[in-house]
Amino acid sequence: MPGKPFTLLSSTPTERGFAARRGVLHTAHGDVQTPVFMPVGTQATVKTLEPRDLHDLRVQILLGNTYHLLLRPGNEIMALAGGLHAFMGWDGPILTDSGGFQVFSLGRLRKIRPDGVAFNSHIDGRRFLLGPRESMETQRIFGSDIAMCFDECIPYPATRDYAEKSVRTTLEWAARCKAEPHAPGQLLFGIVQGSVWRDLRETCARELAAIGFDGYAVGGVSVGEPEDVLLRGIEDGAFALPEDAPRYLMGVGDPIQLVEGVARGIDMFDCVMPTRHARNGSAFTRRGSVPIKAGRFARDLSPVEEGCDCYCCRHFTKAYVRHLLHCGEILGERLLTLHNIHFFMRFLEEMRAALDEGSFPAFRARAWRDLRGVDAPAP
């Protein structure tokens, strides 16, 4: 792994002073070509898939969840297993989130304190404290390639006063996270908060950059806000970040929002959408999401997506996958998950190729027409 964790290969100017970027993220478990989408392995598994499936799908990096893995199986078992890579049998890079978003989502079960968040387990009611020290200790035991600073995820909507206090807390916790011990070779990313206020996000980004991290994430988006507010949040969060560090947009997975994130200088994404949609019976395709579970596909003997070369589409039909889903057979969810992860991996591969070829504006325009049926909005 080189001295710097990120190599910027090229940038393509886009709207509002941003540039769509091609780069390489260097981690202890290998290089990652960016922009990249990270499938989510909340419980140390991408639901229904094995590590060899992920390799076959050309997945580069996974996301694990500190909150859920701290509750089950816990740090003691993870340490005995030799860390998260060994525990789940995955030899590629892993990013672990800090647990901040999950704690935020607990609502009345949590209480924010200066040293972190006290909360009751959603599983058995046990009382926990998760703060900068605990989050970093857990991520160190996990041995993830990238650890995230513990932050306070701001809800939408939020008052200006709450957002200001929350940003200050996030910055204080980020400084504490940096001071904590890390696993060998482990990178640490700071997280930009600020809700809908540009000046707060820019201030947060600049102060995080002054502390100095290996990469930076734009957080507090995809928390129920409209798409135009989400995109402004990306712009406001990314604009003040260092150009030579990777930029990660947390929890965003709609394909068009991936394109628009890249257009605004984002390098990394994660989301549960590919696996969650599969469990709900929907497939991502070049023409948008298709509800394979719907009755109109009961006699449809065509593949889930014409022209797709994933395992599901090469061997099975919509009618068969629908039949499995309606019978409650796990194979139906597995086949749709294989298809959906394949879709996301190829979509990002094609986006990287467009950036390499200098044709990203054409790729963006085509994606809007194919996926939304409209022309791409003007800058």
Residue pairs with C-beta under 8 A, 6 or more apart in sequence:
1 26
1 27
1 28
1 185
2 26
4 26
4 244
5 25
5 26
5 27
5 187
5 214
5 215
5 245
5 246
6 23
6 24
6 25
6 26
6 214
6 215
6 244
6 245
6 246
6 267
7 23
7 24
7 26
8 21
8 22
8 23
8 243
8 244
9 21
9 22
9 23
9 24
10 21
10 22
10 355
10 356
11 19
11 20
11 21
11 22
12 19
12 20
12 21
12 355
12 358
12 360
12 361
13 19
14 20
14 263
14 264
14 360
14 361
14 379
15 263
15 379
16 235
16 264
16 379
17 239
18 235
18 238
18 239
18 263
18 264
18 265
19 265
20 262
20 263
20 265
20 355
20 360
21 34
21 35
21 262
21 265
21 267
21 355
22 34
22 35
22 352
22 355
22 356
23 33
23 34
23 246
23 267
24 31
24 32
24 33
24 34
25 31
25 32
25 34
25 36
25 61
25 93
25 215
25 246
25 267
25 268
26 32
27 61
27 93
27 145
27 146
27 185
27 187
28 93
28 145
28 184
28 185
28 186
29 85
29 91
29 92
29 93
29 94
29 145
30 60
30 92
30 93
32 60
32 61
32 93
33 60
33 352
34 246
34 267
34 268
34 352
35 258
35 261
35 262
35 266
35 267
35 268
35 269
35 348
35 351
35 352
35 355
36 60
36 61
36 267
36 268
36 269
36 348
37 253
37 258
37 269
37 270
37 271
37 344
37 345
37 347
37 348
38 60
38 61
38 62
38 63
38 95
38 268
38 269
38 270
39 46
39 54
39 59
39 62
39 63
39 270
39 274
39 275
39 341
39 344
40 46
40 62
40 63
40 65
40 270
40 271
40 272
40 275
41 62
41 63
41 64
41 65
41 88
41 90
41 94
42 64
42 65
42 68
42 272
43 65
43 68
43 69
43 72
44 64
44 69
44 84
44 87
44 88
45 88
46 53
46 54
46 59
46 62
46 275
46 337
46 341
47 275
47 278
47 279
47 333
47 337
48 275
48 278
48 330
48 333
48 334
48 337
49 334
49 337
49 338
49 341
51 88
51 89
51 90
51 91
53 338
54 62
54 90
54 92
54 341
55 92
56 311
57 338
57 341
57 342
57 345
58 345
58 349
59 92
59 341
59 345
60 92
60 93
61 92
61 93
61 94
61 95
61 145
62 90
62 92
62 93
62 94
62 95
63 94
63 95
63 96
63 97
63 270
64 84
64 88
64 94
64 95
64 96
64 97
64 142
64 144
65 96
65 97
65 99
65 102
66 96
66 97
66 98
66 99
66 130
66 135
66 138
66 139
66 142
66 148
67 97
67 99
67 102
67 103
67 130
68 102
69 78
69 84
69 96
69 138
69 142
70 99
70 128
70 130
70 134
70 138
71 121
71 123
71 128
72 123
73 87
75 137
75 138
75 141
77 87
78 84
78 87
78 141
78 142
79 141
81 87
82 143
83 141
83 142
83 143
83 183
84 90
84 94
84 96
84 142
84 143
84 144
85 91
85 94
85 143
93 145
93 146
94 142
94 144
94 145
94 146
95 144
95 145
95 146
95 147
95 148
95 248
95 268
95 270
96 139
96 142
96 144
96 146
96 147
96 148
97 148
97 250
98 135
98 139
98 147
98 148
98 149
98 150
98 151
98 177
98 191
99 130
99 135
99 138
99 150
100 135
100 148
100 150
100 151
100 152
100 153
100 191
100 219
101 153
101 219
101 250
101 251
103 110
103 117
103 119
103 130
104 110
104 152
104 153
104 155
106 119
106 120
106 122
109 119
109 120
109 122
110 117
110 118
110 119
110 120
111 117
111 118
111 119
112 152
112 169
113 129
113 131
115 129
115 131
115 132
115 133
116 129
116 130
116 131
116 132
116 133
116 134
116 135
116 150
116 173
117 129
117 130
117 131
117 152
118 127
118 128
118 129
119 127
119 128
119 129
119 130
120 126
120 127
120 128
121 127
121 128
130 150
131 150
131 173
131 176
132 149
132 150
132 173
132 174
132 176
132 177
132 180
133 176
133 180
134 150
135 149
135 150
135 177
136 147
136 150
136 177
136 180
136 181
136 182
137 180
137 181
139 147
139 148
139 183
139 186
140 147
140 180
140 181
140 182
140 183
140 186
141 183
142 183
143 183
143 186
144 183
144 186
145 185
145 186
145 187
146 186
146 187
146 188
146 189
146 214
146 215
147 177
147 182
147 183
147 186
147 187
147 188
147 189
148 188
148 189
148 191
148 217
149 170
149 173
149 174
149 177
149 178
149 188
149 189
149 190
149 191
149 213
150 173
150 177
151 170
151 173
151 174
151 191
151 193
151 219
152 166
152 169
152 170
152 173
152 193
153 193
153 219
153 220
153 223
154 162
154 163
154 166
154 167
154 193
154 194
154 195
154 220
154 223
155 223
155 224
156 195
156 196
156 220
156 223
156 224
156 225
156 229
157 195
157 196
157 225
158 166
158 195
158 196
160 197
163 193
163 194
163 195
163 196
163 197
163 200
164 200
166 193
166 195
167 193
167 194
167 200
167 203
167 204
170 191
170 193
170 204
171 204
171 207
171 208
171 211
174 190
174 191
174 208
174 211
174 213
175 211
177 188
178 188
178 211
178 212
178 213
182 188
187 214
187 215
188 213
188 214
189 213
189 214
189 215
189 216
189 217
189 246
189 248
190 208
190 211
190 213
190 215
190 216
190 217
191 208
191 216
191 217
191 218
191 219
191 250
192 201
192 204
192 205
192 208
192 216
192 217
192 218
192 219
192 220
192 237
192 238
192 241
193 200
193 201
193 204
193 219
193 220
194 200
194 201
194 202
194 203
194 204
194 220
194 233
194 236
194 237
195 201
195 220
195 233
196 225
196 229
196 232
196 233
197 236
198 232
198 236
201 233
201 236
201 237
201 240
202 236
202 239
202 240
204 237
205 216
205 237
205 238
205 239
205 240
205 241
206 240
208 216
209 216
209 240
209 241
209 242
213 245
214 245
214 246
215 245
215 246
215 247
215 248
215 268
216 241
216 242
216 245
216 246
216 247
216 248
217 247
217 248
217 249
217 250
217 268
218 233
218 234
218 237
218 238
218 247
218 248
218 249
218 250
218 266
219 237
219 250
220 233
221 230
221 233
221 234
221 237
221 249
221 250
221 251
221 252
222 230
222 250
222 251
222 252
222 271
223 251
225 233
227 257
230 252
230 257
231 257
231 260
231 264
234 249
234 260
234 261
234 264
234 266
235 264
238 247
238 264
238 265
238 266
239 265
241 247
241 265
246 267
246 268
247 265
247 266
247 267
247 268
248 266
248 267
248 268
248 269
248 270
249 261
249 266
249 268
249 269
250 270
251 270
251 271
252 258
252 261
252 269
252 270
252 271
253 269
253 270
253 271
253 272
253 273
253 274
253 344
254 271
254 273
255 284
255 344
255 347
255 367
255 371
256 367
256 368
256 371
256 372
258 269
258 347
258 348
258 351
259 351
259 363
259 364
259 367
259 368
260 364
261 269
262 351
262 355
262 360
263 360
263 364
273 284
273 340
274 284
274 337
274 340
274 341
274 343
274 344
275 337
275 340
275 341
277 283
277 284
277 289
277 336
277 340
278 333
278 336
278 337
278 339
278 340
279 333
279 336
279 337
280 293
281 291
281 292
281 293
281 294
281 322
281 325
281 332
281 336
282 289
282 290
282 291
282 292
282 293
282 336
283 289
283 290
283 292
283 304
283 305
283 336
283 339
283 340
283 343
284 339
284 340
284 343
284 344
285 304
285 305
285 308
285 343
286 305
286 307
286 370
286 371
287 370
287 371
288 370
288 371
288 372
288 373
290 304
290 305
292 304
292 318
292 321
292 322
292 325
292 336
293 322
293 325
293 326
294 322
297 318
297 319
297 322
298 319
298 322
298 323
299 319
300 317
300 318
300 319
300 322
301 317
301 318
301 319
302 317
302 318
303 312
303 313
303 314
303 316
303 317
303 318
304 312
304 313
304 316
304 317
304 318
304 321
304 335
304 336
304 339
305 313
305 339
305 343
308 339
308 342
308 343
310 338
310 339
310 342
310 343
311 335
311 338
311 342
312 321
312 335
312 336
312 338
312 339
312 342
313 339
316 335
321 332
321 335
321 336
322 332
323 332
324 331
324 332
324 335
325 332
325 333
325 336
350 363
351 360
351 363
354 360
354 362
354 363
364 376
365 375
365 376
367 376
368 374
368 375
368 376
368 377
369 375
369 376
